[in-house]
Amino acid sequence: MSGTTESTAVRITGYGVISAAGAGGKVLYEAVRSGTLPPGDGGAQALDGQPAPPGVRLLSVPDFAPREYLGRKGLSALSRTTTLSMVAAELALAGLPEPGGPEERADTGVVLGTSTGSARAFAEFFRESYEAERPYLVSPALFPGLLLNHGASQVAMRHSFTGPNASLAGGQISALSALRYARNALLTGRAARLLTGAVEELGAHTAWAWHRGGALGERPALGEGSAVFVVETAGGGTGPAAGRSLAELTACEVAFSPLDEGPDAVAAALARCVEDALRVGGAEPGDIGVVSAGASSGPGWSAVEARGRRRALAGHTPEVLRVQEVLGETYSASGALQLAALIAHWEDGASRSDGRADWGLVTSVGHDGSVGAALLRRPSAAG
C-alpha cells in the first residue's frame, strides 16, 4: 500500500446531515445498519396537502422544522431545498470544535450539488404568473428560490463567507461533482476551506415526475435530504478545525458513458473512475474495506454499479453500505448521504485487523450514464 501525499488529499473536518433517518450522522448510520427508519408522516409535510402518487413510499425528513436550527427570521420565502441545505451546513459548522473567526470567512466558500434547485418553487412561481390578475403581480420574494445557486448563496450570506461559491447540477453524481470541484479548488489555492455537499427536496412535483417517468423500479421509494462537509487542505491550517480530521478525500473522479453504448459500457466507465481514483489516491484494490454504494433505483442500475466496482477491485469484496435501500431515491443528494454514512460508519468504530477498513469508496451511477467515484482514507491511516 502506498501513502497519499498532502498534495493530493484534503481533510474533511466536520459534517452535517439531515435525512429521512433524522438529523446527524449517528442516526443515519444506525438506519443504514439496521435497515429501518424511525416512524414518519408518509411525506405529508413535504407534499403540503398535495396528492401523492400511488404506490410510492415517500421518505421525507421527519418533523422538519428549520426554525429550530436557523431561527424564525426570513424563512417564509425560502424553498425546502434551500432550508435543507442551510440546516445541513449549520449542523456541519456546529460540529467543529469552535467557530471560525472573521479572518477565516474570507477564505471559506460553499459548493453544493443539486438537481434543478426547488421544483416546487419553479412550479408555484410560474403557476402564479398565470393565475394572478396580472403576471407582474407575482411576488418577487418567490423568485430567488428559483435560482440554482440559492441554497449555496444563502449559506454563504448567513455566515459571511466570501470565498468561492458554486452550485453544480449533475443529476445522480451531483454530490461527487461538487466534491471534485471543491477538492480541486482547495488544491489550487482558491480557498482555504469549503462547505461542500448536496441537497434534494421531496415534494409533490418531484414525486409525480418520478412516478410518471417510471424510473423508480419495482419497489418505488423517494427520499430527500442534505449532507454538507467542511473540507480543508491537508497541510494543517490555523482555523477552528486545525489538526482535526474525520476523513481524507484523496481522490474524486467523474465520467460519462452514452446509454446507446449499453450498460456494460457504463460499468466500464465506472471501473475506470475507480481505477483512476485508486491511482491518484495511492491505494490498491485490496486496500478498500468498505464501499458506500449508490445503486440508483432504476431497473438494473444496481447490477451495473456492482459490475463496475468488481472490475476495478479485481475480485476483492469489501463491506457494502446500501444507503439508498433505506433512504429511497435521493437523486442529487445521494452521493453526499453515502459519504455521510461512510464517515458515520468509521465514527462508530468499525475496524479490521488487516487495515483494509482504513480505506473507503463512494460510487455512483446515474440513469443517464454518468458515473463517479470518491476515495477516502480514515485519519488513523494518515501519515
N, C-alpha and C positions, 0 to 999 in steps of 0.2 A: 504494500500500500504506500503510495506517495502522498506527502503532505501538501496542503494547499497553502500557497504563499499569500501574504497580506494583500498583494497587488490584485488578486483575483477574487477575494472574498469580502463580503460586507456582513456586518453583525445585525441581527435582529435583537433589539434591546428591550422591546416591550410590544405587547399586542392587546387588542380588544376585539371581542367578537360577540355578536348577537344573532341568534338563530331560533329555529323552532324549538331547540332544546332550552333556550333561555339566554341569559347574559353570562358571558365568561367562558374561558376555555375548559374549565373543570367540568361544567355541566355538559358541554359539547362532547368531550371525550367520554364521559360516563354514558351518554346516549348512544354514541357510536359503539362503545364496548358492549353495552347491554342489548343494543338493538331496539330500544324503546324510548319514546318521548314522554315528557310529562303531559298530563291532560291539557287539551287546548279547546278553542271555541269553534273548531272546524272552519277557520278562516273568516268568521263572521265580521270581526273587526276590520280586517283588510278589505273585505268586499264592500263594507259600508252600505249595507242594505240592498246591494245588487244581487241578482240571482247567480247561483253557482252552476258551472257546467256539470252535467250528470256524470256520475261515476268517477270523478276526480277527487282524490284526497287533497285537501288544502291544509298545508302545514305552515301556518303563519307564526310569527313571533308571539308567544303567549303574553297577553295583558301588556302590550307595548304601550308605554307611557313616556314619551320623550321628555316631558317636562321634569320628570324625576332626575334626569341627567343634565338637561340643558336649561332648566328654568322655564318660566312661562312666557317671557317676552319674545315676541316676533315669531312664534311657532305657527300661527294660523295660516301664514302664507307659504309655508314650506311643504314640499311634497313628501310622501312617505320615503321615497328614495333618498332624499336629502337628509331627513331626520335619522334614518337607519345608519347612513354613513357618518353623520355627526356623532351619534351615540357611540358607535364603534371607535371612532377617533378619541372621544372623551375617555372611554374605558382604557384605550391604549396609553394615553398620557397619564391617566390616574395610576396606572401600574408602575410607572417609573419611580425610582427612589425619591426623587424630588423634582419639582417643576423647573423647567429651563428659564433662565433669566432673559432680559431683553436682548442681550448681546447674541444669544443663540437663535433668536427668532428670525433674524435677517438671513441666516444660513439654513433655515428649515423650510421645506416645501411640502407639497401634497401631490400625490399621484394616485388616481383612482381608476379602476376598471369598471365599466358599466355596459349596459346594452344600448338603450336609446335614451337614457335618463328615465323620467317617470312617464310611463304610457298613460296613466290616469290623468296626469297634468295636461298632457297633449290633448287627450280626448275632451276633457272638460273645457279647456280654453277654446278649442275650435267649435265645440257644440254651442258654447255661449255666444260665439261670434255669429252664429246662425239664428239663435233663439232670441237674442237681445233685440230691443226695438231698433237700434242702430248698431252696426258692427263695432263702431268705435267706442261704444259704451261698455265694452268688455273691461273688467277690472284689470288695470295694469299690474296689480300686485301678483296676478297669476302668471305673468309672462316669464319672469326669471326662472321659474320652476321648469320651464320647457327646455332650458339650455342644458346641453350635455355636461357642461362643467359646473353646474350649480352646486352639487354636493362638495366638490373639491374646493370651490371658491368660498363656500360658507364655512368650511373647516378652517381655511386659511384666515379669513376675516375674523372669525371668532377668537383666534389665538394670535393674531397679528403676525402670522408667518408670511414673509416676503420673499422666500426662495422660489424655485421653480414650481409652477402649478400646472398640472396636466390631467386630462381625462382621456382614457383610451377605450374605444368600443370595439371589442374583438370577439363578441359572442362568447362561446364556451371558454375560450382561452383569454378572456379579458384580464383576469387576475394575474395570470402568468405574464401577459404582455406588460402589465403595469409593473410587476416585479422586475422584469428585464429592463424596462425603461429606467426604473429607479436605481437599479444596480449600476447601469452604465453612467447615469448622471453622477452618482457618488464617486465612481472610479475615475471619472474625468474631471473631478473637482468642481462641478456645477453646484454642488450643495454639500453641506456637512452632515445633514440628516434629513430624512424624508419620512413622512407618513404615507404609506402606500398600502393598497388593498383593493377591495372591490365590493360592489353592492348590487343587490337585486331585490326589487319590491314585488310583493304578491298583491294582485288586485283583480277585479272582475274583468278588466280589459285584457290583461295578460293571460288570465286563466282561460278565457274563451278563445283567445288566439291560439294557445297551445292545444286546446281541445279540438278546435276546427282544423288545425294543421295536422292532427293525427300523429304527432311526433313523440308521444309520451309512452309508448309501449303498452304491454299487456296489463300492468298494474300502475296506472297513472297516478302520480303524486307530484304536486307542485309545492315548492317551499320558497322561502325568502331569507334574507339576512345580509350581514356585512361583517367583514373582518378587516381590520386595519393594523398595520405593523409599523413600529418605529425602527427605521433601518439607518445604520450609520456605517461609516468606513471602519475597517478593521484595525486601523492604526491607533486606537486609543481614544483621543479626544478629551475635552475638559467639561463636557456637558453633564446633565443630570444622570446619564447612564454610562459615564466613563468607566471602562473596565468590566461592565456587565454584558453578558451575552446569553440569550436564550437559545440561539442557534446561529450558525453561519450560513448565509446564502452564498454558495461557492460557484454556482453556475445556473443560468436560466436560458433555455433555448425555445424558440417557437418556429413553426414552419406550416406549410400548407400543401395538400395534395388534391388535385381536382377530382371530384367524385366520379367523373366519367372514366377515370383510370381504374376504378374498382376499389373495394375495401382492402385488398391486400396491399395496394399502393399507399393507402392511408396508414396501415400498420407499419409499413416500411419507413414512412416519413417519421412516425413516432419513434421507431427504433433508432433512426439517425439522430433525432433530437436527444434521446437518452445517451447514445454513444458520445455525441459532442459534449454533452453536459459532464459526463464522466471524465472525458479527456481534459476539458478545461478545469474541472474541479480537482483533478488529481486522484481519482478513485478508480477502483476496478469493479467489474460486475459483482464479484463475490463479496465486496465490502458492504453492499446495500442490505440493511437489516429490516427496513420497513418501507412500504410504499403506501402513500395515501392516494387512492385511485379515484379518477373522475367518473368513469363508467356512465357516460351520457345515456339518458333514459330511452332514447330511440331504439328500435329493434336492431339487435346485432352489434351495436357500438361497444358494448362492454366486452364482447369477444374480440373485436378489432383492437381495442386498447390493450387487452391482456396479451394478444398475439404480438403486438409491437414491443411490449415490455419483455416478453420471453426471449425474443430475438436479441435484444440489446443486453440482457442479463445472462445470456449464454447458459440457460438452464438452471441458474440459481433461483431459489424460491424464497424470497423474503416474506415476512408477515405483511398482510394487506389490510389496510383500514378502508372500509367501504362506507364512506360518508354519505353518499347520495342515497343509499338504500334506507337510511334513517331520515335524512332531511328532505328528501324529494328532489326534484329537478330545481336547482337554484341558479342555473344558467351562468350569467356573467360573474356571480359571486362564488361559483363552485370551487375554483382553484384556491381562493383565499380561505374559504371554510375548510378545505382539505389541508392547507398549510397550518391553520389554527389547530386542527385536530392532531396533526403530527407533533406540533410543539407541545400540546397538552399531553399527548402520549408519552413524550420524553419527560415532561414535568412530573408525570405520575410515577416515574421511577422505573420505566421499562429498561431492562438491561440484559445483555447476553455476554457470557463469559468469553466468547471468541471475538468480541469487539465489533461485530457487524452492526450492533444497534447504534453505533456512533454515526452511521450514515443513513440518510433518508431521501426518498424520492417522491416528488409530486408529479403525477402525469395527468394529461387531459386530452380528450379527443372531441371535436365538435361535429355537429350534424353536417357541416359544410366542408369537412375535410381538413379543418385547421387542427393542429396538434401542438402540444407544448410539454416541456419537462423542466422541473427545477430540482437541483441537487443541493441537499443541506447536510450540515455536519453538527453534531452535538458539541457544546462547549468543552466537554470532557475530552474530546478528541483533538481540540485545538492545541497548537504548539507541538 
